[in-house]
Amino acid sequence: TSKKLNEFYAKIYQRWDLLYKASRDRFDAKAFHSLCDNQGPTMTIIPSTTNYLFGGYTPISWTSDNSHRNDSKEFLFTLINLHNIESTKYPVDPRQRGCAVYHHRDDGPIFGGFGYFPRFRSHNGKVTAI
């Protein structure tokens, strides 16, 4: 898995540190931001309850400032998926770069203008969208 992620990232020997793990640190936006804000590039990896593995990468440090970020290097990926297709990298659509990632203090990582990844609200601790 890390070999494929490094291939997507284009740095074969990249070492990654685990900053946040929802099952360990709580499905909570405040916890996410306290551990991930201002930490540099991040790779978000999400295991589904049906054993699929997908995620996203952004070179932009997460913040809590409630804004979209322009990002031409962001990408989504699938490692294990429903259709058994090969691990695939999906670059950001050039027309959508202005909303490649969204930073909000009440949400976890959001890729794309429509929240393609877990949006968890700190007031209830539940995943509200995937």
BAFI-3210 file (N, C-alpha, C; in Angstrom, 3 decimals, decimal comma, padded with zeros to 6 digits):
// residues 130
n [1|2|3|4|5|6|7|8|9|10|11|12|13|14|15|16|17|18|19|20|21|22|23|24|25|26|27|28|29|30|31|32|33|34|35|36|37|38|39|40|41|42|43|44|45|46|47|48|49|50|51|52|53|54|55|56|57|58|59|60|61|62|63|64|65|66|67|68|69|70|71|72|73|74|75|76|77|78|79|80|81|82|83|84|85|86|87|88|89|90|91|92|93|94|95|96|97|98|99|100|101|102|103|104|105|106|107|108|109|110|111|112|113|114|115|116|117|118|119|120|121|122|123|124|125|126|127|128|129|130]
n.u [000,822|001,863|003,902|002,537|001,170|003,353|004,246|002,092|002,422|004,854|007,344|009,372|010,688|009,477|008,732|006,083|004,292|001,949|-000,538|-003,177|-005,779|-008,927|-010,274|-008,692|-008,277|-010,751|-013,751|-013,863|-013,958|-012,535|-010,490|-009,214|-008,257|-006,601|-004,502|-003,677|-003,627|-001,569|000,586|001,864|002,120|-000,406|-001,592|-004,591|-006,126|-008,693|-010,352|-013,053|-016,110|-016,616|-014,260|-012,882|-010,406|-009,472|-008,697|-007,151|-004,823|-003,151|-000,990|-001,211|-001,214|-003,544|-006,037|-008,112|-009,728|-012,089|-012,351|-012,123|-009,427|-007,075|-005,618|-003,413|-002,074|-003,337|-004,883|-007,165|-007,543|-007,844|-007,315|-008,133|-011,058|-014,591|-014,970|-012,788|-010,737|-007,484|-005,279|-005,769|-005,012|-006,523|-006,288|-006,856|-009,492|-008,732|-010,536|-011,680|-009,880|-009,932|-011,514|-010,369|-009,661|-011,259|-011,288|-012,419|-013,340|-015,236|-015,268|-013,740|-011,173|-011,822|-012,231|-012,538|-015,301|-017,663|-017,421|-016,058|-015,122|-015,016|-017,151|-017,220|-018,922|-018,093|-019,884|-021,484|-019,950|-020,263|-019,907|-020,961|-021,038|-019,808]
n.v [-001,197|001,336|001,576|001,900|004,289|006,034|005,899|007,149|009,652|010,308|010,100|007,764|006,816|008,052|008,772|008,420|009,907|008,990|011,131|011,507|009,397|008,322|006,271|006,074|008,707|009,871|010,499|013,406|016,780|018,814|017,381|016,325|018,735|019,765|017,999|017,891|020,404|022,812|021,080|020,491|018,728|016,203|012,828|011,370|008,525|006,238|003,589|001,554|000,231|-002,008|-003,093|-001,655|000,596|003,896|007,346|010,636|013,179|016,140|018,883|021,101|022,514|021,626|023,778|025,782|027,697|028,068|027,997|027,488|025,980|026,578|024,161|022,464|020,108|018,266|015,075|012,323|008,892|005,351|002,315|-000,289|-001,541|-001,673|-002,594|-004,091|-002,930|-001,902|-000,218|003,241|006,577|009,746|012,719|016,208|017,887|020,268|022,404|022,575|023,345|025,543|024,809|022,585|021,556|021,888|023,815|023,744|024,524|022,950|020,540|017,492|016,329|017,629|017,011|018,448|020,414|019,473|017,916|015,189|013,351|012,044|013,958|015,156|016,347|018,269|018,543|016,266|014,062|012,159|010,511|012,277|012,332|010,592]
n.w [000,000|000,903|-000,942|-003,379|-002,808|-002,552|-005,155|-006,470|-005,328|-006,305|-005,137|-004,377|-002,029|000,116|003,493|005,743|008,435|010,909|011,645|012,491|013,485|013,127|014,556|016,761|017,667|017,753|015,899|015,169|014,432|015,755|017,031|014,747|013,529|015,557|015,484|012,812|011,488|009,885|009,305|006,953|003,744|003,297|003,326|003,082|004,204|003,856|005,216|004,321|005,750|004,361|003,570|001,560|000,266|000,107|-000,743|-000,387|-001,430|-000,458|-000,977|000,506|003,693|006,224|007,619|009,802|008,689|007,185|004,223|000,622|-001,186|-003,725|-005,654|-007,572|-007,431|-005,883|-005,380|-005,748|-004,771|-005,297|-003,682|-002,941|-004,229|-005,022|-007,658|-008,266|-009,743|-010,835|-008,541|-008,516|-009,468|-009,277|-010,673|-009,822|-011,447|-013,858|-014,187|-011,740|-009,834|-008,109|-005,996|-004,851|-002,329|000,857|003,727|006,967|010,240|011,517|010,233|009,054|006,786|003,578|000,264|-002,872|-004,100|-003,115|-000,875|-000,791|001,028|004,418|006,363|009,362|012,076|014,865|016,954|017,124|016,545|014,519|011,343|008,612|005,873|003,029]
ca.u [000,000|002,698|004,645|001,625|000,946|004,558|004,235|001,140|003,013|006,052|008,566|009,382|011,166|008,849|008,292|004,900|003,982|000,517|-000,903|-004,536|-006,503|-010,250|-010,620|-007,859|-008,357|-012,168|-014,331|-014,154|-013,248|-011,587|-009,331|-008,519|-007,526|-005,534|-003,386|-003,294|-003,440|-000,207|001,557|002,421|001,366|-001,011|-002,238|-005,733|-006,456|-009,964|-010,837|-014,509|-016,583|-016,688|-012,870|-012,294|-009,408|-009,395|-008,244|-006,771|-003,568|-003,028|000,265|-001,562|-001,482|-004,917|-006,263|-009,503|-010,159|-013,360|-012,170|-011,638|-008,046|-006,682|-004,580|-003,264|-001,376|-004,221|-005,467|-007,890|-007,047|-008,457|-006,348|-008,962|-012,362|-015,723|-014,899|-011,517|-009,841|-006,151|-005,146|-005,843|-004,872|-007,424|-005,865|-007,921|-009,938|-008,225|-011,634|-012,133|-008,740|-010,266|-012,181|-009,770|-009,819|-012,006|-010,858|-013,461|-013,072|-016,231|-015,202|-012,466|-010,659|-012,808|-011,624|-013,547|-016,287|-018,875|-017,124|-015,958|-014,634|-015,794|-017,428|-017,730|-019,173|-017,588|-020,939|-022,098|-018,937|-020,646|-019,610|-022,207|-020,971|-018,603]
ca.v [000,000|002,536|001,636|002,467|005,690|006,774|005,982|008,217|010,890|010,491|010,031|006,340|006,516|008,963|008,210|009,122|009,795|008,994|012,296|011,397|008,163|008,557|005,248|006,319|010,097|010,235|011,102|014,723|017,803|019,516|016,489|016,318|019,987|019,942|017,127|017,975|021,761|023,344|019,980|020,258|017,812|015,043|011,751|010,894|007,151|005,873|002,218|001,478|-000,915|-003,155|-003,419|-000,898|001,547|005,027|008,530|011,826|013,840|017,573|019,465|022,275|022,231|021,856|024,882|025,860|029,047|028,092|028,455|026,583|026,224|026,261|023,135|021,723|018,843|017,393|013,956|011,267|007,588|004,132|001,221|-001,503|-000,994|-002,531|-003,135|-004,804|-002,321|-001,611|001,028|004,324|007,968|010,645|014,112|017,207|018,435|021,644|023,367|022,573|023,606|026,558|024,198|021,252|021,155|022,856|023,840|024,266|024,095|021,973|019,346|016,836|016,620|017,701|017,116|018,824|021,385|018,840|017,085|013,804|012,488|012,166|015,240|014,873|017,553|018,086|018,535|014,949|013,032|011,137|010,757|012,703|012,148|009,942]
ca.w [000,000|000,949|-002,204|-004,377|-002,442|-002,911|-006,617|-006,783|-004,827|-007,144|-004,342|-004,044|-000,674|001,080|004,769|006,230|009,859|011,197|012,448|013,025|013,179|013,705|015,547|017,938|018,105|017,693|014,701|015,705|013,667|016,623|017,182|013,455|013,315|016,549|015,119|011,392|010,970|009,724|009,323|005,620|002,882|003,964|002,586|003,855|003,810|004,474|005,027|004,461|006,537|003,447|003,245|000,462|000,739|-000,816|-000,038|-001,121|-001,074|-000,705|-000,505|001,304|005,106|006,682|008,552|010,267|008,317|006,446|002,847|-000,417|-001,568|-005,084|-005,551|-008,828|-007,181|-005,107|-006,122|-005,048|-005,196|-004,793|-003,564|-003,000|-004,562|-005,349|-009,014|-008,404|-010,712|-010,329|-007,784|-009,489|-009,029|-009,994|-010,474|-009,753|-012,729|-013,952|-014,053|-010,345|-008,943|-007,111|-004,834|-004,731|-000,926|001,653|005,122|007,852|011,618|011,960|009,384|008,799|005,443|002,496|-001,060|-003,849|-003,644|-002,604|000,285|-001,208|002,082|005,653|006,988|010,687|012,856|016,217|017,963|017,314|016,392|013,551|009,941|007,992|004,413|002,489]
c.u [000,866|003,515|003,786|001,354|002,157|004,694|003,278|001,743|004,267|007,342|008,620|009,770|010,607|008,439|007,140|004,736|002,469|000,216|-002,216|-005,131|-007,842|-010,610|-009,815|-008,135|-009,764|-012,540|-014,792|-013,314|-012,210|-010,327|-008,519|-007,665|-006,414|-004,303|-002,858|-003,080|-001,962|000,884|002,174|001,565|000,808|-001,626|-003,343|-006,115|-007,691|-010,297|-012,352|-014,881|-016,711|-015,316|-012,321|-011,357|-009,260|-008,918|-007,921|-005,479|-003,710|-001,678|000,033|-001,852|-002,941|-004,935|-007,735|-010,157|-011,376|-013,230|-011,774|-010,196|-007,816|-005,503|-004,514|-002,610|-002,194|-004,679|-006,232|-007,323|-007,920|-007,375|-007,042|-010,385|-013,352|-015,563|-013,624|-010,638|-008,509|-006,166|-005,001|-005,724|-005,771|-007,006|-007,067|-008,229|-009,458|-009,310|-012,095|-011,017|-009,054|-010,971|-011,665|-009,874|-010,579|-011,598|-011,972|-013,254|-014,040|-016,209|-013,801|-012,024|-011,762|-012,057|-012,729|-014,565|-017,509|-018,607|-017,067|-015,501|-015,388|-015,943|-017,982|-017,813|-018,760|-018,695|-021,603|-021,136|-019,257|-020,207|-020,922|-022,197|-019,702|-018,690]
c.v [001,260|002,686|002,295|003,944|006,541|006,908|007,100|009,588|011,272|010,631|008,631|006,058|007,465|008,200|009,077|008,894|009,835|010,161|012,092|010,074|008,257|007,535|005,411|007,700|010,678|010,806|012,496|015,761|018,528|018,677|016,446|017,571|020,201|019,110|017,347|019,385|022,141|022,278|019,690|019,296|016,622|014,085|011,246|009,519|006,724|004,422|002,206|000,273|-002,169|-003,497|-002,774|000,140|002,647|006,249|009,689|012,407|015,331|018,062|020,669|021,855|022,506|023,034|024,848|027,155|029,147|028,624|027,317|026,952|025,774|025,299|022,340|020,365|017,852|016,243|013,044|009,946|006,480|003,063|-000,128|-001,013|-002,070|-003,251|-003,929|-004,236|-002,017|-000,310|002,184|005,681|008,835|012,091|015,053|017,706|019,890|022,710|023,509|022,897|024,604|026,007|022,766|020,702|022,261|022,701|024,459|023,690|023,022|020,674|018,763|017,156|016,581|017,931|017,417|019,759|020,772|017,870|015,611|012,851|012,743|013,606|014,891|016,168|017,303|018,024|017,167|013,790|011,959|011,522|011,114|012,584|011,412|010,019]
c.w [000,000|-000,328|-003,284|-004,072|-002,809|-004,423|-007,059|-006,455|-005,616|-006,341|-003,747|-002,596|000,387|002,337|005,271|007,724|010,030|012,138|013,184|012,573|013,898|014,772|016,836|018,538|018,109|016,329|015,099|014,974|014,516|016,823|015,889|013,298|014,331|016,189|013,699|010,849|010,955|009,766|007,955|004,819|003,665|002,956|003,505|003,330|004,583|004,180|005,213|005,319|005,683|002,865|001,984|001,059|-000,313|-000,047|-000,944|-000,586|-001,335|-000,186|000,411|002,743|005,427|007,640|008,963|009,819|007,396|005,012|001,911|-000,728|-002,997|-005,011|-006,853|-008,621|-006,359|-005,993|-005,180|-005,534|-004,641|-004,766|-003,668|-003,212|-004,973|-006,683|-009,289|-009,508|-010,036|-009,522|-008,760|-008,813|-009,904|-009,732|-010,419|-011,169|-012,804|-013,796|-012,606|-009,352|-007,837|-005,888|-004,628|-003,310|-000,200|003,105|005,955|009,244|012,115|011,167|009,360|007,385|004,389|001,193|-002,052|-003,237|-003,002|-001,469|-000,035|-000,118|003,367|006,093|008,351|011,457|014,292|017,260|018,127|017,086|015,368|012,150|009,266|006,475|004,043|000,989]
res [t|s|k|k|l|n|e|f|y|a|k|i|y|q|r|w|d|l|l|y|k|a|s|r|d|r|f|d|a|k|a|f|h|s|l|c|d|n|q|g|p|t|m|t|i|i|p|s|t|t|n|y|l|f|g|g|y|t|p|i|s|w|t|s|d|n|s|h|r|n|d|s|k|e|f|l|f|t|l|i|n|l|h|n|i|e|s|t|k|y|p|v|d|p|r|q|r|g|c|a|v|y|h|h|r|d|d|g|p|i|f|g|g|f|g|y|f|p|r|f|r|s|h|n|g|k|v|t|a|i]
***
